[in-house]
Amino acid sequence: MKQSFTLQPFEPDDLLLSIYGFVEYQQGLLEVHYALQGDLSQVLLPPAVDIPGRKFALWEATCLEFFLATTSGASEAIVSQTDYWEFNLAPNGNWQVFHLNDYREGLKDEAAINYLPFAVKQDAQGLQLDLLIDLTCLFPPDTKLEMAITAVIQSAANEYSYWSLQHSGEEADFHRRDDFAIKLG
């Protein structure tokens, strides 16, 4: 079942942007679609690269992200309930997937994923990013997941805004499990 989302900035900013999309998860396949609409001249996009690949610290520039964790009903044999994964997708094609074993702890590259198959399109109306990934390298296909969808936007004035489905803390923090608001599976 497709689930739509709309991201909200942590603090109001001067950017006239909207970020929305949908996710769908069926039999281990996850589809994520982001649409960033508005005046993209206000947004500093990462420079183009000849060969996109796995890169560290993509969140230091404009980056679309999502986080996944198993739900409390998942088998402990699969993974600890505190484990979660961070997926970073840069508009220039660079990407990263991290596995963390607890809140902001144990950050390491997720070795089971060596490529993120996503496409980016940009036109006068905005930017779209589409990803389709088979997650059965991480979980059995019937695993129930919780998801947070986020974005870091760097403005042309070199200021940052932090976008998420919801912000339950006193500061922008995409790693809070309370904000993994989309239920999948």
Buried (B, 14 or more C-beta within 10 A) or exposed (E): EEBEBEBEBBEEBEBEBBBBBBBBBEEBEBBBBBBBBBEBEBBBBBEEEEEBEBBEEBBEBBBBBBBBBBBEEBEEEEBEBBBBBBBBBBBBBBBBBBBBEEEEEEEEEBEEBEEBEBEBEEEEEBBBBBBBBEBEEBBEEEBBBBBBBBBBBBBEEEEBBBBBBEBEEEEBBBBBBEBBBBEBB
